[in-house]
Amino acid sequence: MTNDINFKNLYFVGAGGIGMAALERYFLSQGCNVGGYDRTPTDLTAKLADEGVTMSFDESAEAIPEAFRNPADTLVVYTPAVPASHAGLQYFRKNGFKVIKRAELLGLITRRSKGLCFAGTHGKTTTSSMAAHILHDSGIGCNAFLGGILRNYGTNFLLSAQSPYSVIEADEYDRSFHHLTPHIAVITATDPDHLDIYGTEEAYLESFAKFTELIQPGGALIIHEGLKMKPRTAKGVTVYSYARDHGDFHAENISHANHTITFDLVLPDNTRFTGIELGVPVEVNIENAIAALAATYLTGELDVEGARKAMTSFQGPKRRFEFWLKTPERVIIDDYAHHPDELKASISSIKKLYPDRKLTVAFQPHLYSRTRDFAREFAEALSLADDVILLDIYPAREEPIEGVTSEIIYDKITSATKTLISKDFLIETIKNRNFEILLTAGAGDICNFLPQITENAKSKHC
């Protein structure tokens, strides 16, 4: 890989992001000198520093380490979340450095490997994580660059010096996935999102169609049945469909028993991998598993025993249907769901898992624009819960939009009980709830309250 980029030093602006961290670790393994800036220290930046990344938390040009000040041997990588006004980034641009987005660096990796790239509005983190675990656990191996920390490994990055495969979460935000050159591509969903970037649903769907054009000849596209977008694959690319109950890859003999889910995976030639048991037994993971197994099967190296063993041992990525407490009296689950369809799928999965229990959902909307665009759909999803605790909007990268608050969701929720609060009152509100099943959901900082919420629940002798 170092021959491809021809730089011995790599400097990452936004180095504390989870996607950037995987690249930093990869290039450390390649013998490169790696440094970077992030706004604030975190547990992740501390781990990266321990592993050899030179970390800085001062954005000024003067704080850039001397080792990364020569444009002849330093490549600068940044994320779209970093503003153009960033002083360090401006220094690099004004002084002749090669400056590229994180996605472009991932693109270089896919061009020199057999990239399994997972795209979609939702499901891509779990599905790509499953695929990476399958390849790793079955001995095939891969280099994986994921959007979530895998609970099996405690990292979002897997390394294999011998494997020709890379597993990449293909992010549609800012059209980042257009830099990739997949060998096998998966599209899980194309429900409109990031309309602050795309403007219209049509532009969003066009972006996915463009992604399908990038698949290498001789490769494959695995696409969920029923999506609005139409693939535009090159000659020599085979297109497969998948879904829970139909498609070239689908499930049969699905069994729910004792909080477990097993099924048979039916392959395009009607042969099957029998007795697949989900390590994270929730309904939404049936389709995620089908897509991950389909992609890894198409490498030509996966056998049924390897598939069975890997799927049973898969623990899932953090913040994707993650159990924090599971007792006969109380259950706490955390999920990253931040799109209406994700939220609906998460709530529906819990209600199927615990059909006779009262479900309380604490939801933190993420982004003003997303709240504005999908207020009605969020309300419909939340109305599936028995009790809703709705927080203020987590702004992330956005400035406020006039007239857009959590109230435009709250007013449309039809659940028997609903409460609108700021996050400062979340712990106390939940403490006073006699909940049975609690789901915390959203892509903001709601997860930071879980240790205290869980401790309070345990102290009630549950």
N, C-alpha and C positions, 0 to 999 in steps of 0.2 A: 504493500500500500504506500509506503514512503516513496517509492519510485514514481507512483502516480502523481503525487502532489509536489515532490521535489523540494520539500521544506523540512528542516530538522526541528524547527520550533513552531508550536501552535499556541496561539493566544485566544482564549474564549471570552467574549464579552457577554455576560449573563451566565457565567460558569456554574452557578449554583442550581440551574434548572435541571430537572431530572433527565431530559433528553440530551442536554449538553454533557451531563456527567457521564453518560454511557460512551460518548465519543471521546471524552478526555481519557477514560480508562482504556479504551481501545488503542489510542495512540501512545499512551504510556507503555502498553504491552508491545507496541511496535518499535520501542526504543527512542521515541521522540521526546523532546523537552516540552513539557506542557505547563502553561500558566493560564491565569484568567482573573477576571473581575466579577464580583457580584455585589449587590447593594448591601446585603446584611449577612453576617455569619449564621450558619445553621448547622444542624447535625451532619447534613450531607456535605457541606463545604469543609467541615472539620475532617470527615472521613477522606475526602479527596486530597486534602493537604497531607494527611498521614500516608496516603498512597503515593505522593510525589508531585501533586499539582501545586505550583506556586500561586497561592491565592492572594488577592488584593481586594479591599473593600472601600477603596478611595478611587473615585472615578476620574480624578484629575490626570492629565497627561504626565505630570511629574511622578506619579505613583507607579507608572508602568516599569516593571523591572528591567534592568539593563540588558538582560539576555534576550528580551523580546523587542529591542529597539532597532534592529537591522532589517530593512525591508527585503533584503536579498535572501534571507533565510528564515523569515517569519511569516506564517500564514495566519490571518486574523479571521475568526469565525464569530458570528453574532446571531442572536435570535431576533425575530420580528418584534418581540416585546420591548427591546431596547430602543429608546427614542433616538432620533437622528441628532438631537442636541447633546447627546452624551459626549462629554469632553474627551474621554479616551478614544472613542470611536472617531471623533473628528480629527484627532491627532493622527491616527493611522491613515485616514483617507487623504489628509493633506500632505502626507509625507511618503507617498508612493508605495504603500503596502498593498498587497493583494488582500482584499476584504470580501468575504463571501458569507452567505447565510448558512446556518446549520444544515438546512435541507440540501444545499449543493454538495456539502461534504458527504452526506448520506448517499447522494447520487453517485459520487465517485466509488463508494463502496459497492453499490449495486452493479455498477458497470464492470467491476472486476471479480464479482462473485455470482452465485446463483441466488438472487434475491427473492425471498418470499415476502411480499409487501401487502399489508392488510390495511384497507381503507374503509371508510364508512362513517356516517354521522355518529353512530354508537355501536358498541360491540368490538371495536378494533383493538382496544387494549387487552381485554380478556382473551379474544381470539388469537391475537399474535402471541400473547403470553403462553397460551395452551400449545401453540405450534412450537414455540421455542423449547418448552418443557418436554414435549414429545420427542423432538429431535435430540435433545440433550440426554434425556432419561433412557432412550432406547439405544444410545451409543452412536447414533449417526452424527451428532454434534452440529453446532452452528455458532455464529457470532450474532448475538441478538441485541437490538437497540430498541428498548421498549418504553412505553409511557407510564409504566407503573412498576413499583417494587414488587418482585415476585416473592411471595411468602416462603416458597420452597428454598430460596437462595439468599434472601435478604438484599437483593440488588436488582436493578433494571438492565443489567448487562451480563451476557454470557459470552465466554471466549472459547474458541476452539482453534488451535493452530493448524489443524489438518482439514477441517471440514470445508467444503466448497460453498456451504450455504450461509446466507445471512438472513435474519428475520427482522423486519423493520415495520414499525407502526407508521403507516403512511398518512400524514396529517394534511387535511384539506385546508386548514386555516392558512390564509395568505397564499393559497395555491402552492404550498410547499411541496406537495407530492408530485408536482410536475417536474421536479429535478431528478426523480427516480427512474431507473430502467429495470423494471421487475422481470424476473424469470417466471414466477408465478404470482399473480395478483388476485386478491380477494376483495370483493366489495360487499359489505354486510348490510348497508342501508344508505339511502340518499334522501332522508327526510330533511327539508331545508334547515340550515343553520348558518351562522356567521354571515347573516344578511347585512351586517355592518361593512363587510368586505365585498360581498357579491351583489348586493342590491336586490336581486330578484331570484326566485326559485329557478327560473330558466338558466340564469348564469351559473347557479350552483350546480345544476345537473350537467351543464356543458363542461364544467370543470372536471367532473368525474368521467365524462366521455373522452376528454382529452387525456386523462390518466390512462385509459385503456389503450390509447394509441401507442403508449410508451413500452408496452410489454414486448420483450425480445421475441423475434421469430423462433418458433420451436417451443415457445413457452405456453402458458395457459392462463385463462381468466376463469375464476370461480365466482359466480355472481348470484346473490339471493334472488329467488324467483319473485316476480311481480314488481320490481323497481321501475320507476318512471323513466330513468335514463336508458338510453340505447348505446350499447358498446360500439366502439369503432376500432376494433382490433386489426392489426396488420395481418397480411397473408402468412399462414403458417402458425398462427396462434389458435389453440383449441379453446372453445368456450364451453364451460360446464355450469349447470344450474344447481342450486341446493335450496332446501327448505326443510322444515321439521317433518312434514308428511309426504312431500313429493319433490321431484327434481332428480337430476342425475345422481346426486348424493342426497340421501334422506334417511330418516330413522323409521324403524318398525319395531314392534313388540316392546313399546315403551312401558316400563313398570315403575310405579311409585309405591314403595313399601318401607315402613319404618324409617321415614325421613331419608330414603335413598332413591336414586333414579338410575335405572339401567335401560339400555336399548341396544338394538342391532343396527349397525351402520350398513346401509345398502349402497353398493358401489355401482358405477355406470354399467358394468357388464352383468349386474344382478347378483354377483357374489356378495358376501357380506362379512363384516367383522362382528362377531356375535358377542353378547355379554359385556358391552362397554358400560362401566359404572362411573358416574361422575363424582369426582372428589369434592366438588362444591355442588351439592344436589339441589339446584334451583332450576325452575322451568326454562328460564332464558338461556341457560347454559347448554341446553340440548342443541339448539341451533349453533351456538358458538362452537361447540365440540364438533359438530358436523363439518363446519367450515375449516376448522383447524386440522381435523383428521384428513379432510379432502386434500388440503394443500400439502400436507406431509406425505400422504399416500402417493401423490403425483410426482414426488421425487424418485419413486421407484425403489425405495429402500426400506419402507416401513412394512412390518409384518403385524399380524393380528395380536400376537403376544406382546410385542412392544407397545402397541396402541393401548391394549387393555391395562397393562402395568402403569403406563404413563398417566392415563386419564384417571385412574383410581387414586394415584398419589398426588395429583395436581391440587394445590391448595389455593390457587388464585392469586391475583395481584392485590396489594393493599388498596383499601378504599373501593374495591369492587365486590360488593356483597360480603363484606367482612364482618364476621361475628365477633363482638366484643364481650358479650355475656350470653350464656346459654344454660339456663337452669329450668327446672319444671315450672317455676313461678314467673320468671321474667326472661325475655330475650332482647338483646340490643344488637342491631345490625347497622353498619355504616355503608353507604354507597355513594359513589361519585356522581350519580345521575344528575345532570344539569340541563337536559333537553326533555321536553314533555314526553316523548316516546320512551326515553330511558326511564323516566320516573314512573310512567304507567307500567312498564315491564317489571320494574323492581317491586312496586306495590303489588302487582298481580301475582308475581312469583311468591311473595311472602304470604299472601292470602291463600294460595294453593298449598303452601308448606304448612301453614297453621290456620286451617279453615274455620276453626271454632273459637279463635282468640281475637280479642280487641286489638286493633292496630292503630298506634299513634305515630304520625309522621311529623318530624321536625325538618322543615325545608328552608334552605337559604338560596334565594334566586341569585343567579350569577350573570352579571352584565345588565346595564340599563337597556341596551338595544335588544337583547334576547327577551327580557321581560316584556318590553313594548310589543315585540313581534309575536309572542306566543302566550300572552296573558290568559287568553281563553283556554288554550290547550293545557297550560299548567294547572289551571283551576279544575278542569275536567279530570286530570290525572289525580290530583290531590283529593278530589271528592270521592275517590274510591276508598279512602281511609275513613276510619271511624272518628278519628280525632286529629286535627291538624294544628300544628304550631308553626306559624309562618314568620320568618325573620326579615329584616331589612335587606335590601339588595347589596350583594357584595360587588363593588364596582370594578375590581381588577384593573384593567388598563384604561377604563373609560371615565369620562367626565359625566356628571349628572345630565339627564335629559328632562326638560321641563314637563311636569305632569306625569312622569313615570316613577312610581313607587310601588312597593309591594301591595299597596291597597288595591291596585287594579287587578291583581290576582285574587286577593282576599275577598273582595266583594262578590266574586263569582263562585266561590267555593260553597258547596251544598252539604258538606259533612255535618253530622249532628252537633259536633263541638268543634269550634275553631277559635284560634287566638292569634293576634298579631302583636309581636313584640320586637324590641331591638335585641341583638345578640347578648347584650350585657345582662339580660334577665333570663337567658335560656336555662342555665343550670338550676336556678331557683324554681322556674316554671315547671321543669321536668321533675324536680324533686317533689313538688306538690301534686304531681299527677300520679295516680295509682295505675300506671301503665302495665300492660301485659307484654305486648310486643312493641318495641320502639325502633323506628327507622329514622336515622339521621341522613339527610341527603343534600347534595349540592357540591359544586366545584370550588367553593371558597374556603373559609377557615373554620367552618362549623366542626370539622374533625378535631380541632384543637381542644374542644370542650369535652371530648369523649372520655378521657381518663377520669375527670371529676364526676361526670354523669354516671360512669360505670361504678366508680367507688361508692357513690351515694346509693346506687341501686343495691350493691352488695351489702351495704351497712343496714339495709332493711331486712336482713336475714333471708334473702332470696337465694 
